[in-house]
Every structure is written in C-alpha cells, then in structure tokens.
C-alpha cells in the first residue's frame, strides 16, 4: 500500500515505515503530524484518486531537523572585476510515515 501526498508544496510517494526528507516543517522532534492532501492511493492493486479520497490522511512522526549540504553560488562578469560568492544550506525535516488511512 502506498500513497502520493503533497507535503510542503512537493509531492512524495510514501509507504508505511518509510523515512523521507522534506522541507522544514513546524513542530518538535517526536511530534506526530497528519497530511490531508492525498492525491492518489493504491491498496492491493486498486487505485483511488480524486473524490474517492475525501477522508484520506497520512500520519507521520518528526524524527529530526537538519541542514542539507552546502551549495556554493558564484557569480562573475568577465572583464569587469565583478565576483560574488555566496553559500546556502537548505533546512530539512526527517519524517517517518506511521500510517495511511483511506
């Protein structure tokens, strides 16, 4: 059984006991959260989508908050002496899917 759910503006294919990294979510470590925006669900070969999923929810548990790898942004214009160097580390939340309710 799996579901496609929208979490923080991105779509993820999730299954029970799966761990995924999503953009930073509000909440403390160990807290439980639910996602209502289920787009598609598969259960033993039968698919449900649209109005069939009116009460579907995906529940998850926040495991940790962390930062991703550093990305270097370097801008340069040739023959002008213009150089800019900037770095960025994206904030992520590691969650574990605890259940899918259809």
TAGI-V196980 format. One record per residue. N is the residue number from 1. RES is the residue in one small letter. PSI is psi as a letter, one per 20 degrees, with the letter a starting at -180 (NA if undefined). Layout:
# TAGI-V196980
N RES PSI
N RES PSI
This chain:
# TAGI-V196980
1 x p
2 x r
3 x q
4 x p
5 x q
6 x o
7 x o
8 x l
9 x j
10 x q
11 x p
12 x q
13 x o
14 x q
15 x r
16 x p
17 x j
18 x q
19 x p
20 x q
21 x p
22 x r
23 x q
24 x p
25 x q
26 x q
27 x q
28 x r
29 x p
30 x i
31 x q
32 x q
33 x q
34 x q
35 x p
36 x h
37 x m
38 x p
39 x h
40 x q
41 x q
42 x p
43 x o
44 x l
45 x i
46 x p
47 x q
48 x p
49 x r
50 x c
51 x i
52 x i
53 x k
54 x h
55 x j
56 x q
57 x q
58 x p
59 x q
60 x r
61 x p
62 x p
63 x g
64 x r
65 x p
66 x r
67 x q
68 x a
69 x q
70 x p
71 x p
72 x p
73 x o
74 x p
75 x p
76 x q
77 x p
78 x q
79 x j
80 x i
81 x j
82 x o
83 x p
84 x p
85 x p
86 x q
87 x q
88 x p
89 x o
90 x q
91 x p
92 x r
93 x p
94 x p
95 x q
96 x p
97 x p
98 x h
99 x q
100 x p
101 x p
102 x NA
